Amino acid sequence: MTAKPNDHQIPQARLQEELADAIDEEMELEIDDARLAELLRDTEHQPQPEAMDRHSYFKELLRLQKELVKLQDWVAHHRLKVVVLFEGRDAAGKGGVIKRVTQRLNPRICKVVALSAPTERERTQWYFQRYVTHLPAAGEIVLFDRSWYNRAGVERVMGFCTEAEVEEFFRSVPEFERMLVRSGVVLIKYWFSITDDEQNLRFLMRIHDPLKQWKLSPMDLESRRRWELYTRAKEEMLERTHIPEARWWVVEGVDKKKARLNCIHHLLQQIPYREVQHDPIVLPAREHEPDYERHPVAREMYVPAVF
């Protein structure tokens, strides 16, 4: 029986192939950005902030993601409970940041919550009840892709709640968040800010791109028409819910790459962490059963090798 090589015997070409694979995963995430850049070259538009070059972006993203893994280990090891809220207008870039935060983390530790519209039953419950269900246990990080602040934003602007319900929300949410913090939850709140022109461009991209049309709902289109109402609602929300125990942080989102890096960098600063020392991982020797005979798999069970 020929012995399999140890890690230090793996051919250099194979290591390079794995590295190229990792880079390709990043490139796949950036396809949309490349198409956006192409569109901007052919479209008259207001001057954009100086773009970050691809090499620098990938280098910094991978460095920050390495730190996120350390943060994840620290949270799990010390049994912390972390909640991060991502709020902002449609197409502001929340999903892109969430994707980069979670990309290399353990989904059993770092979870994303993106709730749909409440059911008839949920509408009769205490407003915060359906969100409480998704709060983290010890050793978990929960990222809310939109949160209980729906009431101060989309629900208010679209008329899905009364002004009395909005006022009750503003009275309740500071106490709700103070209660979370007192119970040991680390609560971090981000608002992603983009300009009127930038949202318009991103919506047009979605309209004309078959791969992104699913992102546009009738609600999104209506939100575009009500830009100023959303602005007023956002201003009041930030003013009335920016409390010392759970303050708001505004992320400038016009430049997607910089927004992602800035947000992740800032998130890492909010929780003091250090690298957790782990015991060295040793791959155990493979056991062999001389009496075991591997049975062939029927050819028709295989996925056709089209590529």
SETORDREN-424831 format. One line per 2 residues: number of its first residue (from 1); their letters; for each residue x, y, z of N, C-alpha, C. Coordinates in Angstrom, 2 decimals, padded with zeros to 5 digits. Atoms other than C-alpha are relative to their C-alpha. Layout:
N
NUM	A	X Y Z X Y Z X Y Z ~ ...
END
This chain:
307
1	MT	000.86 -001.20 000.00 000.00 000.00 000.00 000.89 001.24 000.00 ~ -000.83 -001.19 000.10 001.56 003.31 -001.06 -000.47 001.05 001.00
3	AK	000.36 -001.00 -001.00 001.68 005.90 001.73 -000.34 001.33 -000.67 ~ 000.37 -001.32 000.54 000.02 009.24 001.09 000.96 001.04 000.54
5	PN	-000.98 -000.99 -000.45 002.26 012.35 001.29 -000.54 000.82 001.17 ~ 000.36 -000.94 -001.06 002.27 014.55 004.38 -000.13 001.40 -000.60
7	DH	000.25 -001.36 000.51 001.44 018.25 004.10 001.23 000.60 -000.67 ~ -001.20 -000.64 000.54 005.05 019.27 003.49 000.45 -000.64 -001.31
9	QI	-000.38 000.66 001.24 005.24 016.86 000.54 -000.95 000.35 -001.16 ~ 000.94 -000.36 001.06 002.33 018.37 -001.39 000.72 000.80 -001.07
11	PQ	-000.70 -000.72 001.07 003.59 019.54 -004.81 -000.36 001.48 -000.01 ~ 000.21 -001.45 000.03 004.00 023.29 -005.18 -001.11 000.38 -000.98
13	AR	001.03 -000.30 001.00 001.79 023.25 -008.27 -001.39 -000.16 000.59 ~ 001.31 000.23 -000.62 -001.06 021.85 -006.19 -000.35 001.13 000.96
15	LQ	000.22 -001.13 -000.91 -000.65 024.59 -003.58 -000.39 001.25 -000.78 ~ 000.33 -001.16 000.83 -000.70 027.20 -006.33 -001.43 -000.10 -000.54
17	EE	001.36 000.23 000.50 -003.88 025.65 -007.70 -001.03 000.36 001.06 ~ 000.91 -000.31 -001.10 -005.55 025.92 -004.29 -000.08 001.51 000.23
19	LA	-000.03 -001.45 -000.17 -004.46 029.54 -003.98 -000.81 000.69 -001.10 ~ 000.76 -000.57 001.12 -005.86 030.33 -007.43 -001.49 -000.21 000.20
21	DA	001.40 000.29 -000.30 -009.11 028.67 -006.38 -000.59 001.01 000.97 ~ 000.46 -000.95 -001.01 -009.39 030.93 -003.35 -000.19 001.39 -000.61
23	ID	000.11 -001.31 000.65 -008.77 034.01 -005.48 -001.21 000.04 -000.92 ~ 001.16 000.07 000.90 -011.40 032.86 -007.98 -001.31 000.21 000.76
25	EE	001.21 -000.20 -000.80 -013.99 032.74 -005.20 -000.23 001.48 000.23 ~ 000.14 -001.45 -000.19 -013.29 036.39 -004.53 -000.42 000.68 -001.30
27	ME	000.30 -000.63 001.28 -013.42 037.24 -008.22 -001.48 -000.18 -000.36 ~ 001.41 000.25 000.29 -016.85 035.65 -008.54 -000.89 001.00 000.72
29	LE	000.78 -000.98 -000.76 -018.14 037.98 -005.86 000.10 001.39 -000.59 ~ -000.23 -001.35 000.52 -016.76 040.97 -007.75 -000.48 000.19 -001.44
31	ID	000.46 -000.13 001.39 -018.33 040.27 -011.16 -000.93 001.19 -000.16 ~ 000.96 -001.10 000.10 -021.14 042.73 -010.49 000.70 001.34 000.04
33	DA	-000.74 -001.25 -000.06 -018.66 045.44 -009.55 000.67 000.31 -001.33 ~ -000.64 -000.21 001.30 -016.83 044.93 -012.84 -001.02 000.50 -001.02
35	RL	001.05 -000.43 000.94 -020.09 045.29 -014.76 -000.44 001.43 000.29 ~ 000.36 -001.37 -000.37 -020.92 048.43 -012.82 001.05 000.98 -000.53
37	AE	-001.06 -000.87 000.49 -017.53 049.92 -013.70 -000.10 000.18 -001.52 ~ 000.17 -000.06 001.46 -018.15 049.08 -017.38 -001.13 000.97 -000.36
39	LL	001.14 -000.87 000.26 -021.52 050.82 -017.25 000.37 001.47 000.23 ~ -000.37 -001.38 -000.32 -020.03 053.92 -015.65 000.85 000.63 -001.11
41	RD	-000.84 -000.55 001.08 -017.56 054.27 -018.52 -000.84 000.47 -001.17 ~ 000.85 -000.34 001.14 -020.45 054.50 -020.97 -001.17 000.89 000.38
43	TE	001.14 -000.77 -000.48 -022.80 056.60 -018.85 000.45 001.33 000.57 ~ -000.29 -001.29 -000.60 -022.73 060.28 -018.08 -000.56 000.00 001.41
45	HQ	000.41 000.06 -001.40 -022.81 060.51 -014.31 000.90 000.94 000.78 ~ -000.81 -000.88 -000.83 -021.54 062.70 -011.52 001.31 -000.69 000.35
47	PQ	-001.30 000.61 -000.31 -017.86 062.17 -010.61 -000.09 -000.95 001.19 ~ 000.00 001.00 -001.06 -017.30 059.06 -008.50 001.27 000.16 000.85
49	PE	-001.22 000.00 -000.79 -014.85 058.77 -005.58 001.05 -000.87 -000.67 ~ -001.09 000.76 000.61 -011.47 057.48 -006.62 -000.12 -001.48 000.39
51	AM	000.21 001.42 -000.26 -011.84 053.73 -006.96 001.26 -000.64 000.57 ~ -001.12 000.75 -000.56 -009.65 051.37 -004.98 000.40 -001.08 -000.99
53	DR	-000.42 000.99 000.99 -007.52 049.16 -007.19 -000.25 -001.40 000.54 ~ 000.42 001.35 -000.35 -008.41 045.49 -007.22 000.99 -000.72 000.90
55	HS	-001.03 000.69 -000.77 -005.13 044.21 -005.85 -000.06 000.43 001.47 ~ 000.03 -000.51 -001.37 -005.29 046.46 -002.79 -001.27 -000.45 000.71
57	YF	001.28 000.40 -000.59 -008.95 045.63 -002.22 000.03 -001.45 000.46 ~ -000.04 001.41 -000.36 -008.46 041.87 -002.29 000.96 -000.26 001.15
59	KE	-000.99 000.19 -001.06 -005.36 042.09 -000.13 -000.57 000.40 001.35 ~ 000.57 -000.47 -001.26 -007.15 044.12 002.55 -001.19 -000.85 000.43
61	LL	001.16 000.82 -000.34 -010.33 042.05 002.36 000.44 -001.32 000.63 ~ -000.47 001.27 -000.54 -008.44 038.81 002.94 000.64 000.19 001.37
63	RL	-000.61 -000.29 -001.31 -006.47 040.39 005.80 -001.08 000.18 001.06 ~ 001.08 -000.25 -000.96 -009.66 041.60 007.48 -000.81 -001.28 000.28
65	QK	000.73 001.25 -000.21 -011.40 038.26 006.95 000.78 -000.96 000.90 ~ -000.82 000.80 -000.91 -008.49 036.55 008.67 -000.23 000.46 001.44
67	EL	000.27 -000.52 -001.35 -009.12 038.85 011.65 -001.41 -000.37 000.46 ~ 001.36 000.42 -000.36 -012.84 038.01 011.52 -000.02 -001.42 000.53
69	VK	-000.09 001.37 -000.49 -011.92 034.35 011.98 000.51 000.00 001.44 ~ -000.51 -000.11 -001.37 -009.93 035.31 015.08 -001.10 000.51 000.94
71	LQ	001.10 -000.53 -000.80 -012.89 037.34 016.35 -001.04 -001.10 000.26 ~ 000.96 001.10 -000.16 -015.20 034.37 015.74 000.48 -000.98 001.07
73	DW	-000.56 000.92 -001.00 -012.89 032.11 017.78 -000.11 000.60 001.41 ~ 000.06 -000.68 -001.29 -012.80 034.69 020.58 -001.44 -000.01 000.54
75	VA	001.41 -000.01 -000.39 -016.61 034.98 020.64 -000.42 -001.39 000.49 ~ 000.37 001.37 -000.38 -017.02 031.20 020.76 000.69 -000.42 001.29
77	HH	-000.79 000.42 -001.16 -014.25 030.69 023.33 -000.51 000.66 001.28 ~ 000.43 -000.76 -001.18 -015.54 033.39 025.71 -001.53 000.06 000.12
79	RL	001.46 000.11 -000.05 -019.22 032.62 024.99 -000.69 001.37 000.01 ~ 000.62 -001.31 000.15 -020.06 036.16 023.96 -001.27 -000.13 -000.84
81	KV	001.21 -000.07 000.82 -023.40 037.11 022.41 000.06 001.33 -000.77 ~ -000.21 -001.18 000.84 -023.04 039.52 019.48 -001.15 000.15 -000.99
83	VV	001.05 -000.32 000.97 -025.80 041.20 017.45 000.46 001.21 -000.80 ~ -000.35 -001.11 000.88 -025.03 043.39 014.44 -001.19 000.29 -000.91
85	LF	001.10 -000.40 000.85 -027.82 045.32 012.71 000.53 000.72 -001.23 ~ -000.36 -000.66 001.26 -027.42 046.31 009.05 -001.27 000.63 -000.56
87	EG	001.16 -000.75 000.50 -029.87 049.02 008.01 000.45 000.95 -001.10 ~ -000.32 -000.94 001.08 -030.06 051.36 005.03 -001.04 -000.11 -001.10
89	RD	000.94 000.02 001.12 -031.94 052.12 001.87 000.22 -001.25 -000.85 ~ -000.16 001.08 000.96 -032.53 049.49 -000.80 001.20 000.30 -000.89
91	AA	-001.19 -000.08 000.86 -029.35 048.84 -002.81 001.14 000.80 000.63 ~ -001.06 -000.77 -000.66 -027.18 050.58 -000.20 001.27 -000.81 000.23
93	GK	-001.19 000.82 -000.14 -024.78 047.62 -000.02 000.06 -000.85 001.26 ~ 000.02 000.80 -001.23 -025.84 045.89 003.20 000.34 -001.46 -000.28
95	GG	-000.20 001.42 000.31 -025.98 042.45 001.60 001.42 -000.32 -000.40 ~ -001.37 000.23 000.42 -022.55 042.82 000.05 000.96 -000.07 001.17
97	VI	-000.86 000.02 -001.19 -020.94 043.58 003.40 -000.26 -001.27 000.80 ~ 000.34 001.21 -000.75 -022.80 040.76 005.13 000.64 -001.23 -000.65
99	KR	-000.59 001.13 000.71 -021.61 038.35 002.44 001.49 -000.10 000.27 ~ -001.44 000.03 -000.25 -017.98 039.36 002.98 000.32 -000.29 001.45
101	VT	-000.24 000.31 -001.41 -018.30 039.17 006.76 -000.12 -001.50 000.23 ~ 000.28 001.40 -000.29 -019.72 035.65 006.71 000.77 -000.98 -000.89
103	QR	-000.56 000.87 001.04 -017.75 034.30 003.74 000.93 -001.08 000.54 ~ -000.98 000.97 -000.50 -015.04 032.56 005.78 -000.28 -000.43 001.45
105	LN	000.32 000.34 -001.38 -016.84 032.12 009.08 -000.86 -001.27 000.08 ~ 000.77 001.21 -000.25 -018.54 029.08 010.59 -001.48 000.37 000.10
107	PR	001.43 -000.37 -000.05 -022.30 029.31 009.84 -000.71 -000.48 001.26 ~ 000.60 000.41 -001.28 -022.99 027.54 013.13 000.24 001.04 001.08
109	IC	-000.32 -001.04 -000.98 -021.43 030.48 014.96 -000.52 001.36 -000.47 ~ 000.43 -001.29 000.56 -022.15 033.43 012.66 -001.20 -000.23 -000.92
111	KV	001.24 000.25 000.72 -025.75 033.46 011.43 -000.58 001.30 -000.54 ~ 000.66 -001.16 000.61 -027.66 035.82 009.14 -001.50 -000.16 000.13
113	VA	001.46 -000.01 -000.12 -031.28 036.73 009.82 -000.55 001.06 -000.93 ~ 000.67 -000.92 000.93 -033.33 038.30 007.01 -001.47 -000.42 -000.03
115	LS	001.39 000.41 -000.15 -036.98 038.08 007.97 -000.87 000.56 -001.12 ~ 000.98 -000.46 000.97 -039.81 038.30 005.47 -001.07 000.81 000.71
117	AP	001.09 -000.78 -000.60 -042.97 040.34 006.04 -000.68 -000.84 001.08 ~ 000.63 000.76 -001.08 -044.74 039.37 009.27 -001.28 -000.69 -000.43
119	TE	001.24 000.72 000.27 -047.53 036.81 009.15 -001.15 000.68 000.75 ~ 001.16 -000.55 -000.71 -051.05 037.59 010.33 000.14 -000.22 001.50
121	RE	-000.18 000.28 -001.42 -050.24 035.92 013.64 001.06 000.92 000.61 ~ -001.08 -000.83 -000.52 -046.98 037.83 014.06 -000.42 001.46 000.16
123	RT	000.47 -001.39 -000.11 -048.79 041.11 013.47 -000.75 000.24 001.30 ~ 000.74 -000.16 -001.25 -050.81 040.46 016.63 000.90 -000.16 001.23
125	QW	-000.91 000.20 -001.12 -047.74 039.72 018.76 000.66 001.32 000.41 ~ -000.89 -001.11 -000.39 -045.51 042.10 020.71 000.95 000.26 -001.15
127	YF	-000.73 -000.30 001.23 -043.62 043.92 017.97 001.37 -000.68 -000.06 ~ -001.37 000.51 000.00 -040.15 042.70 019.01 000.06 -001.53 000.09
129	QR	000.01 001.43 -000.32 -041.25 039.10 019.57 000.66 -000.86 -001.07 ~ -000.55 000.86 001.04 -040.31 037.65 016.19 001.51 000.21 -000.18
131	YV	-001.44 -000.24 000.06 -036.86 039.23 016.40 000.72 -000.67 001.17 ~ -000.60 000.60 -001.20 -036.19 037.96 019.93 000.33 -001.47 -000.24
133	TH	-000.22 001.42 000.31 -036.47 034.39 018.62 001.37 -000.24 -000.60 ~ -001.25 000.19 000.75 -033.33 034.93 016.54 001.23 000.58 000.71
135	LP	-001.14 -000.54 -000.73 -031.13 036.56 019.19 001.00 -001.11 000.33 ~ -001.02 001.05 -000.16 -027.84 034.73 019.81 000.01 -000.64 001.39
137	AA	-000.37 000.66 -001.24 -027.05 032.18 022.48 001.48 000.29 000.24 ~ -001.41 -000.22 -000.31 -023.63 032.22 024.14 000.88 -000.60 -001.09
139	GE	-000.93 000.47 001.02 -020.82 031.92 021.61 -000.48 000.18 -001.42 ~ 000.56 -000.19 001.34 -022.85 033.15 018.63 000.03 001.47 -000.41
141	IV	000.11 -001.32 000.62 -022.88 036.15 016.28 -001.21 -000.04 -000.92 ~ 001.17 -000.07 000.88 -026.15 037.14 014.61 000.02 001.33 -000.74
143	LF	000.05 -001.19 000.86 -026.23 039.58 011.69 -001.42 000.15 -000.52 ~ 001.35 -000.27 000.49 -029.64 041.12 011.00 000.07 000.83 -001.27
145	DR	000.12 -000.71 001.27 -030.13 042.06 007.35 -001.38 000.67 000.02 ~ 001.20 -000.73 -000.44 -032.76 044.65 008.33 -000.47 -000.61 001.32
147	SW	000.28 000.41 -001.36 -034.14 044.44 011.82 -001.30 000.60 000.49 ~ 001.19 -000.62 -000.58 -036.75 045.79 014.21 -000.17 001.44 -000.44
149	YN	000.11 -001.38 000.49 -036.00 049.19 012.66 -000.85 000.10 -001.28 ~ 000.98 -000.05 001.09 -038.33 048.21 009.82 -001.18 000.91 000.34
151	RA	001.15 -000.80 -000.41 -041.03 049.92 011.85 000.26 001.50 -000.20 ~ -000.33 -001.41 000.15 -039.22 053.26 011.74 000.29 000.37 -001.45
153	GV	-000.32 -000.26 001.39 -038.46 052.88 008.03 -001.08 -000.42 -000.95 ~ 000.91 000.45 001.06 -040.31 050.81 005.45 -001.45 -000.05 000.47
155	ER	001.39 000.11 -000.45 -043.40 050.16 007.59 -000.64 001.38 000.13 ~ 000.54 -001.36 -000.18 -043.81 053.84 008.38 -000.22 000.68 -001.34
157	VM	000.07 -000.70 001.29 -043.10 055.15 004.88 -001.08 -000.60 -000.89 ~ 000.98 000.68 000.85 -045.31 052.55 003.19 -001.39 -000.07 000.61
159	GF	001.31 -000.02 -000.62 -048.17 053.02 005.63 -000.46 -001.33 000.55 ~ 000.35 001.30 -000.55 -048.02 049.49 007.08 -000.25 000.04 001.51
161	CT	000.28 -000.16 -001.42 -048.36 050.85 010.61 -000.50 001.42 000.22 ~ 000.53 -001.32 -000.32 -049.97 053.83 012.28 001.09 000.86 000.63
163	EA	-000.95 -000.89 -000.66 -048.14 056.88 013.59 000.05 -000.27 001.50 ~ 000.00 000.36 -001.42 -049.22 055.81 017.08 000.92 -001.19 000.25
165	EV	-000.88 001.17 -000.15 -047.42 052.48 016.55 001.47 000.41 -000.17 ~ -001.37 -000.50 000.17 -044.33 054.33 015.32 000.46 000.69 001.28
167	EE	-000.35 -000.72 -001.22 -044.38 056.56 018.40 000.26 -000.99 001.14 ~ -000.23 001.03 -001.03 -044.69 053.50 020.65 001.32 -000.71 -000.23
169	FF	-001.30 000.61 000.33 -041.74 051.96 018.83 001.14 000.86 000.51 ~ -001.06 -000.90 -000.42 -039.61 055.02 019.50 000.12 000.06 001.54
171	RS	-000.06 000.04 -001.47 -040.55 054.86 023.19 000.59 -001.32 000.49 ~ -000.38 001.33 -000.47 -039.88 051.13 023.45 001.41 -000.41 -000.39
173	VP	-001.25 000.57 000.51 -036.78 050.52 021.35 001.22 000.37 000.85 ~ -001.18 -000.24 -000.85 -034.26 052.34 023.59 000.03 -000.91 001.22
175	EF	000.05 000.88 -001.16 -035.45 050.31 026.59 000.26 -001.45 -000.39 ~ -000.24 001.35 000.50 -035.47 047.11 024.55 001.49 -000.23 -000.20
177	ER	-001.43 000.16 000.28 -031.88 047.68 023.45 000.83 000.10 001.27 ~ -000.72 -000.05 -001.28 -030.72 048.70 026.93 -000.13 -001.33 000.73
179	ML	000.22 001.30 -000.63 -032.25 045.46 028.20 000.92 -001.06 -000.61 ~ -000.89 000.94 000.67 -030.31 043.48 025.60 001.44 000.18 000.47
181	VR	-001.38 -000.29 -000.41 -027.05 045.19 026.54 000.22 -000.41 001.46 ~ -000.13 000.39 -001.41 -027.68 044.67 030.27 000.09 -001.51 000.15
183	SG	-000.02 001.47 -000.08 -028.22 040.97 029.59 001.28 -000.60 -000.56 ~ -001.29 000.49 000.48 -024.76 040.73 028.05 000.15 -000.03 -001.51
185	VV	-000.09 -000.02 001.46 -025.51 041.20 024.34 000.86 001.18 -000.45 ~ -000.76 -001.07 000.65 -022.95 043.19 022.35 -000.82 000.43 -001.21
187	LI	000.91 -000.47 001.05 -025.20 045.31 020.10 000.68 001.10 -000.81 ~ -000.65 -000.96 000.90 -023.76 047.15 017.07 -000.97 000.30 -001.13
189	KY	001.00 -000.41 000.99 -025.91 049.16 014.65 000.66 000.82 -001.12 ~ -000.56 -000.71 001.16 -024.87 050.24 011.12 -001.12 000.50 -000.91
191	WF	000.87 -000.56 001.04 -026.71 052.54 008.73 000.85 000.24 -001.23 ~ -000.75 -000.17 001.25 -025.50 052.37 005.11 -000.62 001.15 -000.80
193	SI	000.47 -001.23 000.63 -025.76 055.72 003.39 000.49 000.08 -001.44 ~ -000.37 -000.24 001.40 -025.84 056.28 -000.38 -000.75 001.23 -000.49
195	TD	000.63 -001.18 000.56 -026.76 059.23 -002.56 -001.21 -000.38 -000.85 ~ 001.16 000.17 000.87 -029.93 059.68 -004.56 000.44 -000.53 -001.37
197	DE	-000.48 000.41 001.32 -027.99 059.35 -007.82 000.51 -001.44 000.00 ~ -000.57 001.34 -000.05 -026.20 056.20 -006.70 -001.08 -001.06 000.11
199	QN	001.09 000.97 -000.09 -029.39 054.42 -005.70 -000.71 -000.13 -001.35 ~ 000.64 000.02 001.32 -030.92 055.40 -009.03 000.79 -000.87 -000.97
201	LR	-000.85 000.79 000.89 -027.96 053.90 -010.89 -000.08 -001.49 000.32 ~ 000.02 001.40 -000.39 -028.03 050.69 -008.89 -001.35 -000.65 -000.33
203	FL	001.30 000.53 000.39 -031.75 050.27 -009.49 -000.06 -000.24 -001.51 ~ -000.04 000.18 001.46 -031.22 050.77 -013.23 000.80 -001.25 -000.37
205	MR	-000.80 001.20 000.24 -028.51 048.10 -013.12 -000.84 -001.25 000.21 ~ 000.81 001.17 -000.32 -030.96 045.68 -011.54 -001.10 -000.20 -001.05
207	IH	001.08 000.10 000.99 -033.69 046.47 -014.05 000.50 -000.64 -001.29 ~ -000.52 000.45 001.30 -031.44 045.77 -017.04 000.88 -001.24 000.10
209	DP	-000.85 001.17 -000.16 -029.54 042.81 -015.60 -000.86 -001.20 000.41 ~ 000.84 001.16 -000.33 -031.39 039.44 -015.73 000.46 -000.73 001.26
211	LK	-000.51 000.69 -001.18 -029.13 038.09 -012.97 -000.32 000.74 001.30 ~ 000.25 -000.79 -001.20 -030.16 040.87 -010.60 -001.44 000.48 000.12
213	QW	001.38 -000.49 -000.03 -033.80 041.51 -011.44 -000.77 -000.52 001.20 ~ 000.70 000.58 -001.15 -034.90 039.23 -008.61 000.13 000.88 001.23
215	KL	-000.22 -000.88 -001.15 -033.53 041.84 -006.20 -001.01 001.14 000.05 ~ 000.94 -001.12 000.06 -036.16 044.34 -007.31 -001.42 -000.49 000.24
217	SP	001.40 000.31 -000.27 -039.63 044.10 -005.81 -000.82 001.26 -000.24 ~ 000.85 -001.20 000.11 -042.62 046.42 -006.29 000.23 000.98 001.15
219	MD	-000.28 -000.85 -001.16 -041.79 047.70 -002.79 001.25 000.84 -000.22 ~ -001.23 -000.73 000.29 -038.29 048.66 -003.92 -000.27 001.16 -000.94
221	LE	000.30 -001.05 000.97 -039.65 050.60 -006.87 -000.78 001.14 000.65 ~ 000.77 -001.03 -000.69 -042.12 052.42 -004.65 000.89 000.79 000.96
223	SR	-000.92 -000.70 -000.91 -039.33 053.23 -002.18 000.82 001.04 -000.75 ~ -000.76 -000.96 000.82 -037.49 054.93 -005.02 -000.80 001.29 -000.16
225	RR	000.85 -001.18 000.16 -040.43 057.26 -005.56 -000.09 000.80 001.30 ~ 000.17 -000.66 -001.29 -040.60 058.03 -001.84 001.33 000.30 000.68
227	WE	-001.35 -000.26 -000.52 -036.92 058.91 -001.43 -000.02 001.01 001.15 ~ -000.03 -001.06 -001.02 -037.60 062.08 000.56 -000.71 -000.43 001.27
229	LY	000.67 000.50 -001.19 -040.06 060.37 002.90 000.92 -000.93 000.79 ~ -000.96 000.87 -000.66 -037.42 057.75 003.63 001.08 000.83 000.70
231	TR	-001.02 -000.86 -000.61 -034.91 060.52 004.29 -000.48 000.58 001.32 ~ 000.55 -000.55 -001.24 -037.16 062.15 006.86 -000.13 -001.08 001.07
233	AK	000.15 001.10 -000.96 -037.92 058.81 008.50 001.35 -000.42 000.56 ~ -001.34 000.38 -000.44 -034.21 057.94 008.64 000.55 001.01 000.98
235	EE	-000.53 -001.05 -000.87 -033.29 061.28 010.20 -000.62 -000.08 001.39 ~ 000.64 000.10 -001.31 -035.86 060.91 012.96 000.43 -001.27 000.72
237	ML	-000.43 001.26 -000.59 -034.88 057.27 013.53 001.37 000.13 000.65 ~ -001.35 -000.14 -000.53 -031.21 058.11 013.98 000.01 000.92 001.22
239	ER	000.02 -000.96 -001.09 -032.00 061.06 016.22 -000.58 -000.60 001.28 ~ 000.72 000.47 -001.18 -034.36 059.20 018.55 000.48 -001.35 000.54
241	TH	-000.45 001.32 -000.45 -032.59 055.83 018.78 001.51 -000.11 000.11 ~ -001.46 -000.04 -000.16 -028.94 056.88 018.96 000.27 000.19 001.50
243	IP	-000.16 -000.05 -001.46 -028.30 056.01 022.62 001.40 -000.47 000.38 ~ -001.37 000.38 -000.38 -025.02 055.59 024.52 000.22 -001.51 000.05
245	EA	-000.15 001.45 -000.11 -025.68 051.89 025.11 000.01 -000.70 -001.36 ~ 000.10 000.61 001.34 -026.35 051.20 021.40 -000.07 001.12 -001.03
247	RW	-000.04 -001.13 000.91 -025.25 054.01 019.16 -000.02 -000.46 -001.45 ~ -000.03 000.26 001.44 -025.57 054.22 015.40 001.37 000.33 -000.57
249	WV	-001.21 -000.29 000.78 -022.59 054.07 013.05 -000.42 000.08 -001.46 ~ 000.38 -000.22 001.40 -023.03 055.47 009.52 001.15 -000.41 -000.91
251	VE	-000.99 000.47 000.97 -021.18 053.74 006.67 -000.26 000.70 -001.33 ~ 000.12 -000.62 001.32 -020.58 055.78 003.51 000.05 -001.12 -001.04
253	GV	000.12 001.19 000.83 -021.74 053.30 000.88 000.11 000.20 -001.50 ~ -000.04 -000.24 001.45 -021.28 054.94 -002.54 001.09 -000.84 -000.66
255	DK	-001.07 000.87 000.50 -017.93 053.17 -003.10 -000.14 -001.34 000.73 ~ 000.30 001.29 -000.63 -018.83 049.52 -002.45 001.22 -000.62 000.68
257	KK	-001.20 000.64 -000.54 -015.28 048.28 -001.93 000.44 000.67 001.30 ~ -000.42 -000.71 -001.21 -014.37 050.98 000.56 -001.00 -000.19 001.12
259	AR	001.03 000.21 -001.03 -017.69 050.55 002.37 000.19 -001.35 000.67 ~ -000.20 001.33 -000.57 -017.04 046.83 002.83 001.20 -000.02 000.94
261	LN	-001.20 000.03 -000.81 -013.53 047.32 004.11 -000.16 000.85 001.25 ~ 000.16 -000.89 -001.15 -014.43 050.26 006.35 -000.92 -000.61 001.06
263	CI	000.95 000.58 -000.95 -017.38 048.44 007.91 000.63 -001.18 000.74 ~ -000.62 001.16 -000.65 -015.47 045.21 008.58 001.08 000.46 000.96
265	HH	-001.06 -000.53 -000.86 -012.51 047.15 009.97 -000.59 000.57 001.28 ~ 000.63 -000.61 -001.16 -014.82 049.10 012.27 -000.61 -001.06 000.92
267	LL	000.60 001.07 -000.78 -016.68 045.97 013.38 001.05 -000.69 000.87 ~ -001.08 000.67 -000.74 -013.38 044.39 014.43 000.45 000.83 001.20
269	QQ	-000.43 -000.87 -001.11 -012.66 047.43 016.65 -000.99 000.02 001.15 ~ 001.05 -000.12 -001.01 -015.93 047.10 018.56 000.06 -001.08 001.09
271	IP	-000.10 001.10 -000.97 -015.04 043.86 020.36 001.47 -000.30 000.24 ~ -001.40 000.32 -000.29 -011.65 043.61 022.05 000.21 -001.52 -000.07
273	YR	-000.22 001.44 000.16 -010.31 040.21 020.98 001.48 -000.26 -000.20 ~ -001.37 000.46 000.28 -007.08 038.29 020.78 -000.10 -001.38 -000.64
275	EV	000.00 001.32 000.63 -006.09 035.15 018.95 -000.10 -001.08 001.07 ~ 000.17 001.12 -000.93 -007.26 032.02 020.74 000.96 -001.11 -000.39
277	QH	-000.96 001.06 000.27 -004.56 029.40 021.03 -000.70 -001.35 -000.04 ~ 000.60 001.32 000.15 -005.65 025.99 019.77 001.10 -001.07 000.03
279	DP	-000.94 001.12 000.08 -003.98 022.62 020.15 000.29 -000.29 -001.47 ~ -000.34 000.33 001.39 -002.11 021.61 016.99 -000.92 -001.09 -000.55
281	IV	000.86 001.00 000.64 -004.28 019.67 014.55 000.87 -001.07 -000.65 ~ -000.77 001.13 000.56 -002.86 016.23 013.74 -000.97 -000.92 -000.73
283	LP	000.85 000.88 000.79 -004.41 014.20 010.96 000.24 -001.45 000.43 ~ -000.22 001.39 -000.46 -004.99 010.66 012.29 000.31 -000.93 -001.17
285	AR	-000.31 000.99 001.04 -003.70 007.66 010.41 -001.29 -000.66 -000.46 ~ 001.19 000.64 000.59 -006.25 006.10 008.09 -000.01 -001.48 000.36
287	EH	000.13 001.43 -000.30 -007.52 002.73 009.26 -000.37 -000.78 -001.26 ~ 000.29 000.86 001.15 -007.67 -000.10 006.72 -000.56 -001.33 000.48
289	EP	000.62 001.29 -000.32 -009.98 -003.09 006.94 000.27 -000.96 -001.16 ~ -000.37 000.90 001.11 -008.50 -005.95 004.90 -001.17 -000.78 -000.59
291	DY	001.14 000.78 000.49 -011.87 -007.69 004.61 -001.04 000.85 -000.73 ~ 001.00 -000.86 000.63 -013.70 -004.63 003.29 000.27 000.10 -001.50
293	ER	-000.11 -000.13 001.45 -014.38 -004.57 -000.44 -000.96 001.09 -000.47 ~ 000.81 -001.13 000.44 -015.60 -001.34 -001.99 -000.91 -000.41 -001.16
295	HP	000.94 000.37 001.05 -018.75 -001.78 -004.08 -000.09 001.12 -001.05 ~ 000.10 -001.03 001.05 -019.02 000.00 -007.44 -001.34 000.73 000.05
297	VA	001.21 -000.82 000.09 -021.56 002.80 -007.91 -000.52 -000.06 -001.42 ~ 000.59 000.11 001.34 -023.95 002.42 -010.82 000.29 001.26 -000.81
299	RE	-000.41 -001.11 000.84 -022.88 004.63 -013.71 -001.11 001.04 -000.16 ~ 001.10 -000.93 000.22 -026.36 006.13 -014.14 -000.26 000.92 001.20
301	MY	000.18 -000.85 -001.18 -026.13 007.62 -010.64 000.92 001.23 -000.04 ~ -000.95 -001.11 000.08 -023.32 009.97 -011.65 -000.62 001.20 -000.73
303	VP	000.36 -001.22 000.73 -023.95 013.57 -012.67 000.74 000.00 -001.33 ~ -000.69 -000.02 001.29 -023.19 013.84 -016.41 001.18 000.96 -000.01
305	AV	-001.23 -000.81 000.07 -019.65 015.15 -017.03 -000.08 000.91 -001.22 ~ 000.17 -000.92 001.14 -020.73 018.00 -019.33 001.25 000.85 -000.18
307	F	-001.18 -000.85 000.09 -017.61 020.03 -018.50 001.25 -000.81 000.25
END
